[in-house]
């Protein structure tokens, strides 16, 4: 499986500029890479903003339609973070009295269809995210070819029990993020730990630059093997990198070191 990670500096609250830049990147870079999977950061179209009047996107809107069209045109599975406005979010048991804009990881298949949608399970309370984006309660599983995958969002990374729920199901786990530079060391360490303890590939894609909250982001998008090896890692610049992984290695590692079989039932 060839995975292309895109980290860039999202223009604050400027959907049109961010979409135009994304389309340029696909035309100039992704088309040359010819990956099976392309991954974008959390809330790539707006930055990590609590102003849902600026971030909210409908399935009938420009962001959804652009992502669908890019996935179909380039025949890729496309994973992207979107502030999705939805009155009925895929059956997740949410409080209907809460706002109906969700910090979502959307997965589009090679035909441009919505394959999966994951609502961030852990809202970042330090930024009052829980007051603006209701938390989800379910995890998702989707396939890229024959490879089972799952996806999580940013702050979820600090909660290993969430990933443990998917350990016996997913061979590749994606984390899309707006992870700040001030805690960059945590980002790398936690992604590596999740790969080792769950014996799976971890793909973390972060943003770079600065946002409307004057927070700095140092990128550091990274792909880690089931044995904790760094397969590719970006620096603080806006850039694109691709890596080829062999999902068969997951089963080889799990058979050689059957640690997951020793998990106690909860």
BALOBA-1460 file (C-alpha; in Angstrom, 3 decimals):
// residues 266
<rec num="1" residu="x" x="0.000" y="0.000" z="0.000"/>
<rec num="2" residu="x" x="1.418" y="3.375" z="-1.012"/>
<rec num="3" residu="x" x="0.395" y="6.204" z="1.311"/>
<rec num="4" residu="x" x="0.899" y="9.895" z="0.542"/>
<rec num="5" residu="x" x="0.855" y="12.309" z="3.485"/>
<rec num="6" residu="x" x="0.167" y="15.999" z="2.867"/>
<rec num="7" residu="x" x="1.065" y="18.541" z="5.528"/>
<rec num="8" residu="x" x="0.465" y="22.205" z="4.768"/>
<rec num="9" residu="x" x="-0.336" y="25.561" z="6.333"/>
<rec num="10" residu="x" x="-4.114" y="25.892" z="6.239"/>
<rec num="11" residu="x" x="-5.302" y="29.456" z="5.642"/>
<rec num="12" residu="x" x="-7.441" y="30.483" z="8.605"/>
<rec num="13" residu="x" x="-11.177" y="30.372" z="7.795"/>
<rec num="14" residu="x" x="-10.505" y="30.460" z="4.043"/>
<rec num="15" residu="x" x="-12.115" y="27.411" z="2.496"/>
<rec num="16" residu="x" x="-11.694" y="28.612" z="-1.073"/>
<rec num="17" residu="x" x="-7.935" y="29.174" z="-0.711"/>
<rec num="18" residu="x" x="-7.376" y="25.852" z="1.020"/>
<rec num="19" residu="x" x="-9.345" y="23.943" z="-1.600"/>
<rec num="20" residu="x" x="-7.538" y="25.705" z="-4.444"/>
<rec num="21" residu="x" x="-4.183" y="24.811" z="-2.871"/>
<rec num="22" residu="x" x="-5.251" y="21.200" z="-2.371"/>
<rec num="23" residu="x" x="-6.331" y="20.848" z="-5.989"/>
<rec num="24" residu="x" x="-2.976" y="22.257" z="-7.106"/>
<rec num="25" residu="x" x="-1.127" y="19.749" z="-4.918"/>
<rec num="26" residu="x" x="-3.116" y="16.876" z="-6.369"/>
<rec num="27" residu="x" x="-2.479" y="18.030" z="-9.919"/>
<rec num="28" residu="x" x="1.239" y="18.656" z="-9.455"/>
<rec num="29" residu="x" x="2.307" y="16.084" z="-6.830"/>
<rec num="30" residu="x" x="-0.257" y="13.392" z="-6.074"/>
<rec num="31" residu="x" x="-0.774" y="12.630" z="-9.755"/>
<rec num="32" residu="x" x="2.950" y="11.825" z="-9.992"/>
<rec num="33" residu="x" x="3.077" y="9.755" z="-6.799"/>
<rec num="34" residu="x" x="0.134" y="7.516" z="-7.782"/>
<rec num="35" residu="x" x="-0.640" y="6.364" z="-4.204"/>
<rec num="36" residu="x" x="-3.456" y="4.156" z="-2.969"/>
<rec num="37" residu="x" x="-4.143" y="6.459" z="0.014"/>
<rec num="38" residu="x" x="-3.851" y="10.227" z="0.526"/>
<rec num="39" residu="x" x="-4.100" y="11.706" z="4.023"/>
<rec num="40" residu="x" x="-4.803" y="15.334" z="5.002"/>
<rec num="41" residu="x" x="-4.706" y="16.969" z="8.470"/>
<rec num="42" residu="x" x="-7.574" y="17.655" z="10.867"/>
<rec num="43" residu="x" x="-9.907" y="20.497" z="9.741"/>
<rec num="44" residu="x" x="-7.660" y="21.034" z="6.727"/>
<rec num="45" residu="x" x="-10.082" y="23.512" z="5.158"/>
<rec num="46" residu="x" x="-10.182" y="26.044" z="8.017"/>
<rec num="47" residu="x" x="-7.648" y="25.373" z="10.747"/>
<rec num="48" residu="x" x="-8.539" y="24.292" z="14.293"/>
<rec num="49" residu="x" x="-11.203" y="26.927" z="14.888"/>
<rec num="50" residu="x" x="-14.062" y="26.869" z="17.386"/>
<rec num="51" residu="x" x="-16.110" y="29.216" z="15.205"/>
<rec num="52" residu="x" x="-18.398" y="26.707" z="13.554"/>
<rec num="53" residu="x" x="-20.116" y="29.483" z="11.590"/>
<rec num="54" residu="x" x="-16.845" y="29.590" z="9.644"/>
<rec num="55" residu="x" x="-15.881" y="25.918" z="9.664"/>
<rec num="56" residu="x" x="-19.148" y="23.986" z="9.174"/>
<rec num="57" residu="x" x="-19.483" y="22.110" z="5.886"/>
<rec num="58" residu="x" x="-22.472" y="20.268" z="4.436"/>
<rec num="59" residu="x" x="-22.306" y="17.089" z="2.417"/>
<rec num="60" residu="x" x="-23.751" y="19.125" z="-0.426"/>
<rec num="61" residu="x" x="-21.070" y="21.796" z="0.011"/>
<rec num="62" residu="x" x="-17.801" y="22.643" z="-1.708"/>
<rec num="63" residu="x" x="-15.434" y="20.766" z="0.627"/>
<rec num="64" residu="x" x="-17.284" y="17.458" z="0.496"/>
<rec num="65" residu="x" x="-17.757" y="17.675" z="-3.263"/>
<rec num="66" residu="x" x="-14.123" y="18.602" z="-3.881"/>
<rec num="67" residu="x" x="-12.819" y="15.720" z="-1.779"/>
<rec num="68" residu="x" x="-15.148" y="13.291" z="-3.509"/>
<rec num="69" residu="x" x="-14.086" y="14.514" z="-6.945"/>
<rec num="70" residu="x" x="-10.354" y="14.333" z="-6.118"/>
<rec num="71" residu="x" x="-10.659" y="10.798" z="-4.768"/>
<rec num="72" residu="x" x="-12.487" y="9.684" z="-7.894"/>
<rec num="73" residu="x" x="-10.268" y="11.546" z="-10.356"/>
<rec num="74" residu="x" x="-7.028" y="10.190" z="-8.883"/>
<rec num="75" residu="x" x="-8.431" y="6.766" z="-7.903"/>
<rec num="76" residu="x" x="-7.296" y="7.059" z="-4.289"/>
<rec num="77" residu="x" x="-8.733" y="6.494" z="-0.846"/>
<rec num="78" residu="x" x="-8.771" y="10.020" z="0.575"/>
<rec num="79" residu="x" x="-8.785" y="10.707" z="4.335"/>
<rec num="80" residu="x" x="-9.431" y="14.297" z="5.424"/>
<rec num="81" residu="x" x="-10.525" y="16.240" z="8.504"/>
<rec num="82" residu="x" x="-13.759" y="18.179" z="8.007"/>
<rec num="83" residu="x" x="-16.093" y="20.139" z="10.284"/>
<rec num="84" residu="x" x="-19.187" y="18.292" z="9.097"/>
<rec num="85" residu="x" x="-22.637" y="19.708" z="9.713"/>
<rec num="86" residu="x" x="-24.986" y="16.749" z="10.034"/>
<rec num="87" residu="x" x="-28.334" y="16.239" z="11.761"/>
<rec num="88" residu="x" x="-27.998" y="12.449" z="11.663"/>
<rec num="89" residu="x" x="-24.293" y="11.540" z="11.964"/>
<rec num="90" residu="x" x="-24.173" y="7.886" z="10.906"/>
<rec num="91" residu="x" x="-26.036" y="6.546" z="13.928"/>
<rec num="92" residu="x" x="-23.531" y="7.709" z="16.538"/>
<rec num="93" residu="x" x="-25.577" y="8.119" z="19.777"/>
<rec num="94" residu="x" x="-25.068" y="11.841" z="20.316"/>
<rec num="95" residu="x" x="-26.941" y="14.389" z="22.375"/>
<rec num="96" residu="x" x="-29.354" y="16.021" z="19.932"/>
<rec num="97" residu="x" x="-29.471" y="19.170" z="22.112"/>
<rec num="98" residu="x" x="-25.798" y="19.785" z="21.305"/>
<rec num="99" residu="x" x="-24.486" y="21.638" z="18.231"/>
<rec num="100" residu="x" x="-24.668" y="19.545" z="15.091"/>
<rec num="101" residu="x" x="-21.228" y="20.308" z="13.677"/>
<rec num="102" residu="x" x="-18.776" y="17.456" z="14.198"/>
<rec num="103" residu="x" x="-14.995" y="17.304" z="13.998"/>
<rec num="104" residu="x" x="-14.915" y="14.451" z="11.518"/>
<rec num="105" residu="x" x="-12.418" y="12.284" z="9.680"/>
<rec num="106" residu="x" x="-13.974" y="11.550" z="6.315"/>
<rec num="107" residu="x" x="-12.888" y="8.641" z="4.153"/>
<rec num="108" residu="x" x="-13.675" y="8.625" z="0.428"/>
<rec num="109" residu="x" x="-13.137" y="5.552" z="-1.733"/>
<rec num="110" residu="x" x="-11.688" y="5.425" z="-5.234"/>
<rec num="111" residu="x" x="-15.124" y="6.049" z="-6.739"/>
<rec num="112" residu="x" x="-15.523" y="9.226" z="-4.701"/>
<rec num="113" residu="x" x="-18.096" y="7.712" z="-2.361"/>
<rec num="114" residu="x" x="-18.094" y="8.346" z="1.371"/>
<rec num="115" residu="x" x="-16.690" y="5.094" z="2.718"/>
<rec num="116" residu="x" x="-16.542" y="5.993" z="6.412"/>
<rec num="117" residu="x" x="-16.913" y="8.950" z="8.756"/>
<rec num="118" residu="x" x="-15.372" y="9.087" z="12.220"/>
<rec num="119" residu="x" x="-16.379" y="11.688" z="14.809"/>
<rec num="120" residu="x" x="-13.572" y="12.693" z="17.166"/>
<rec num="121" residu="x" x="-14.115" y="10.730" z="20.382"/>
<rec num="122" residu="x" x="-12.123" y="13.047" z="22.674"/>
<rec num="123" residu="x" x="-12.738" y="16.777" z="22.349"/>
<rec num="124" residu="x" x="-9.816" y="18.980" z="23.400"/>
<rec num="125" residu="x" x="-11.249" y="20.584" z="26.527"/>
<rec num="126" residu="x" x="-8.310" y="22.986" z="26.961"/>
<rec num="127" residu="x" x="-9.607" y="24.770" z="23.860"/>
<rec num="128" residu="x" x="-13.291" y="24.321" z="24.828"/>
<rec num="129" residu="x" x="-13.728" y="22.066" z="21.815"/>
<rec num="130" residu="x" x="-16.431" y="20.096" z="23.625"/>
<rec num="131" residu="x" x="-18.599" y="23.245" z="23.695"/>
<rec num="132" residu="x" x="-18.549" y="23.527" z="19.911"/>
<rec num="133" residu="x" x="-18.055" y="20.023" z="18.531"/>
<rec num="134" residu="x" x="-19.900" y="17.155" z="20.272"/>
<rec num="135" residu="x" x="-17.790" y="14.088" z="20.971"/>
<rec num="136" residu="x" x="-18.391" y="10.844" z="19.135"/>
<rec num="137" residu="x" x="-18.698" y="7.439" z="20.800"/>
<rec num="138" residu="x" x="-17.946" y="4.979" z="18.018"/>
<rec num="139" residu="x" x="-14.887" y="3.840" z="16.109"/>
<rec num="140" residu="x" x="-14.769" y="2.991" z="12.426"/>
<rec num="141" residu="x" x="-13.223" y="0.236" z="10.360"/>
<rec num="142" residu="x" x="-12.746" y="0.477" z="6.605"/>
<rec num="143" residu="x" x="-10.724" y="-1.375" z="4.015"/>
<rec num="144" residu="x" x="-8.095" y="-0.161" z="1.596"/>
<rec num="145" residu="x" x="-8.010" y="-3.078" z="-0.793"/>
<rec num="146" residu="x" x="-7.837" y="-6.057" z="1.551"/>
<rec num="147" residu="x" x="-6.239" y="-4.116" z="4.408"/>
<rec num="148" residu="x" x="-8.446" y="-3.210" z="7.392"/>
<rec num="149" residu="x" x="-7.845" y="0.336" z="8.638"/>
<rec num="150" residu="x" x="-9.116" y="2.740" z="11.275"/>
<rec num="151" residu="x" x="-8.802" y="6.497" z="11.794"/>
<rec num="152" residu="x" x="-8.629" y="8.854" z="14.785"/>
<rec num="153" residu="x" x="-8.223" y="12.594" z="15.337"/>
<rec num="154" residu="x" x="-5.500" y="14.504" z="17.197"/>
<rec num="155" residu="x" x="-6.319" y="14.525" z="20.959"/>
<rec num="156" residu="x" x="-7.574" y="10.930" z="20.648"/>
<rec num="157" residu="x" x="-3.904" y="9.966" z="20.499"/>
<rec num="158" residu="x" x="-3.530" y="10.545" z="24.249"/>
<rec num="159" residu="x" x="-6.048" y="7.803" z="25.059"/>
<rec num="160" residu="x" x="-4.494" y="4.389" z="24.358"/>
<rec num="161" residu="x" x="-7.643" y="2.511" z="25.364"/>
<rec num="162" residu="x" x="-9.386" y="3.929" z="22.296"/>
<rec num="163" residu="x" x="-6.798" y="2.424" z="19.966"/>
<rec num="164" residu="x" x="-6.807" y="-0.823" z="21.941"/>
<rec num="165" residu="x" x="-10.440" y="-1.314" z="20.964"/>
<rec num="166" residu="x" x="-9.351" y="-1.579" z="17.340"/>
<rec num="167" residu="x" x="-6.122" y="-3.536" z="17.878"/>
<rec num="168" residu="x" x="-7.562" y="-6.907" z="16.832"/>
<rec num="169" residu="x" x="-9.325" y="-5.401" z="13.818"/>
<rec num="170" residu="x" x="-7.091" y="-2.804" z="12.132"/>
<rec num="171" residu="x" x="-3.682" y="-3.288" z="10.546"/>
<rec num="172" residu="x" x="-3.195" y="0.408" z="9.750"/>
<rec num="173" residu="x" x="-4.366" y="3.244" z="12.007"/>
<rec num="174" residu="x" x="-4.415" y="6.841" z="10.804"/>
<rec num="175" residu="x" x="-4.288" y="9.922" z="13.050"/>
<rec num="176" residu="x" x="-5.027" y="13.315" z="11.499"/>
<rec num="177" residu="x" x="-4.156" y="16.329" z="13.618"/>
<rec num="178" residu="x" x="-3.568" y="19.980" z="14.401"/>
<rec num="179" residu="x" x="-0.939" y="19.135" z="17.015"/>
<rec num="180" residu="x" x="0.894" y="22.223" z="18.370"/>
<rec num="181" residu="x" x="4.643" y="22.695" z="18.273"/>
<rec num="182" residu="x" x="4.832" y="23.152" z="22.054"/>
<rec num="183" residu="x" x="4.027" y="19.450" z="22.534"/>
<rec num="184" residu="x" x="5.721" y="18.092" z="19.421"/>
<rec num="185" residu="x" x="7.760" y="15.488" z="21.328"/>
<rec num="186" residu="x" x="4.524" y="13.971" z="22.649"/>
<rec num="187" residu="x" x="3.181" y="13.601" z="19.102"/>
<rec num="188" residu="x" x="6.091" y="11.478" z="17.937"/>
<rec num="189" residu="x" x="6.360" y="9.451" z="21.135"/>
<rec num="190" residu="x" x="2.666" y="8.623" z="21.360"/>
<rec num="191" residu="x" x="2.398" y="7.582" z="17.710"/>
<rec num="192" residu="x" x="5.370" y="5.279" z="18.143"/>
<rec num="193" residu="x" x="3.893" y="3.837" z="21.325"/>
<rec num="194" residu="x" x="0.521" y="3.186" z="19.655"/>
<rec num="195" residu="x" x="2.295" y="1.320" z="16.833"/>
<rec num="196" residu="x" x="4.324" y="-0.849" z="19.194"/>
<rec num="197" residu="x" x="1.583" y="-1.706" z="21.672"/>
<rec num="198" residu="x" x="-1.024" y="-2.475" z="18.991"/>
<rec num="199" residu="x" x="1.439" y="-4.072" z="16.554"/>
<rec num="200" residu="x" x="0.139" y="-2.108" z="13.611"/>
<rec num="201" residu="x" x="1.210" y="0.671" z="11.264"/>
<rec num="202" residu="x" x="0.548" y="4.181" z="12.564"/>
<rec num="203" residu="x" x="0.213" y="7.043" z="10.091"/>
<rec num="204" residu="x" x="0.138" y="10.490" z="11.709"/>
<rec num="205" residu="x" x="-0.482" y="13.573" z="9.557"/>
<rec num="206" residu="x" x="-0.159" y="17.023" z="11.124"/>
<rec num="207" residu="x" x="-0.285" y="20.595" z="9.833"/>
<rec num="208" residu="x" x="2.428" y="23.270" z="9.733"/>
<rec num="209" residu="x" x="2.572" y="27.054" z="10.104"/>
<rec num="210" residu="x" x="0.404" y="29.126" z="12.422"/>
<rec num="211" residu="x" x="-3.317" y="29.676" z="12.899"/>
<rec num="212" residu="x" x="-5.718" y="32.395" z="13.977"/>
<rec num="213" residu="x" x="-5.082" y="31.525" z="17.620"/>
<rec num="214" residu="x" x="-1.358" y="32.319" z="17.190"/>
<rec num="215" residu="x" x="-0.488" y="28.673" z="17.741"/>
<rec num="216" residu="x" x="2.520" y="27.273" z="15.912"/>
<rec num="217" residu="x" x="2.591" y="23.849" z="14.277"/>
<rec num="218" residu="x" x="5.754" y="21.930" z="13.435"/>
<rec num="219" residu="x" x="4.349" y="19.198" z="11.208"/>
<rec num="220" residu="x" x="6.317" y="16.056" z="11.952"/>
<rec num="221" residu="x" x="3.962" y="13.806" z="10.008"/>
<rec num="222" residu="x" x="5.254" y="10.279" z="10.449"/>
<rec num="223" residu="x" x="4.661" y="6.652" z="9.505"/>
<rec num="224" residu="x" x="5.685" y="4.020" z="12.065"/>
<rec num="225" residu="x" x="5.918" y="0.252" z="11.554"/>
<rec num="226" residu="x" x="4.427" y="-2.430" z="13.865"/>
<rec num="227" residu="x" x="7.896" y="-2.795" z="15.403"/>
<rec num="228" residu="x" x="8.194" y="0.933" z="16.109"/>
<rec num="229" residu="x" x="10.505" y="1.738" z="13.185"/>
<rec num="230" residu="x" x="10.183" y="5.183" z="11.599"/>
<rec num="231" residu="x" x="9.503" y="4.630" z="7.897"/>
<rec num="232" residu="x" x="9.200" y="8.296" z="6.948"/>
<rec num="233" residu="x" x="9.092" y="11.551" z="8.888"/>
<rec num="234" residu="x" x="8.629" y="15.156" z="7.815"/>
<rec num="235" residu="x" x="10.086" y="18.304" z="9.326"/>
<rec num="236" residu="x" x="8.329" y="21.631" z="9.974"/>
<rec num="237" residu="x" x="7.947" y="22.576" z="6.299"/>
<rec num="238" residu="x" x="4.865" y="22.232" z="4.127"/>
<rec num="239" residu="x" x="5.540" y="19.150" z="2.054"/>
<rec num="240" residu="x" x="4.336" y="15.839" z="0.678"/>
<rec num="241" residu="x" x="5.914" y="12.460" z="1.342"/>
<rec num="242" residu="x" x="4.942" y="8.968" z="0.278"/>
<rec num="243" residu="x" x="5.801" y="5.610" z="1.777"/>
<rec num="244" residu="x" x="5.043" y="2.034" z="0.767"/>
<rec num="245" residu="x" x="3.975" y="-0.302" z="3.555"/>
<rec num="246" residu="x" x="3.395" y="-4.050" z="3.495"/>
<rec num="247" residu="x" x="0.342" y="-4.846" z="5.606"/>
<rec num="248" residu="x" x="1.367" y="-8.525" z="5.635"/>
<rec num="249" residu="x" x="4.074" y="-7.523" z="8.092"/>
<rec num="250" residu="x" x="1.393" y="-6.878" z="10.714"/>
<rec num="251" residu="x" x="0.353" y="-10.519" z="10.796"/>
<rec num="252" residu="x" x="3.986" y="-11.644" z="10.698"/>
<rec num="253" residu="x" x="4.834" y="-9.504" z="13.735"/>
<rec num="254" residu="x" x="1.687" y="-10.539" z="15.608"/>
<rec num="255" residu="x" x="2.444" y="-14.207" z="14.967"/>
<rec num="256" residu="x" x="6.090" y="-13.900" z="15.950"/>
<rec num="257" residu="x" x="5.283" y="-11.851" z="19.056"/>
<rec num="258" residu="x" x="1.711" y="-12.798" z="20.065"/>
<rec num="259" residu="x" x="1.420" y="-10.065" z="22.691"/>
<rec num="260" residu="x" x="-2.142" y="-9.117" z="21.741"/>
<rec num="261" residu="x" x="-3.301" y="-12.628" z="22.598"/>
<rec num="262" residu="x" x="-2.249" y="-12.021" z="26.216"/>
<rec num="263" residu="x" x="-4.584" y="-9.043" z="26.618"/>
<rec num="264" residu="x" x="-6.958" y="-9.554" z="29.523"/>
<rec num="265" residu="x" x="-10.641" y="-9.093" z="28.721"/>
<rec num="266" residu="x" x="-12.125" y="-5.839" z="30.022"/>
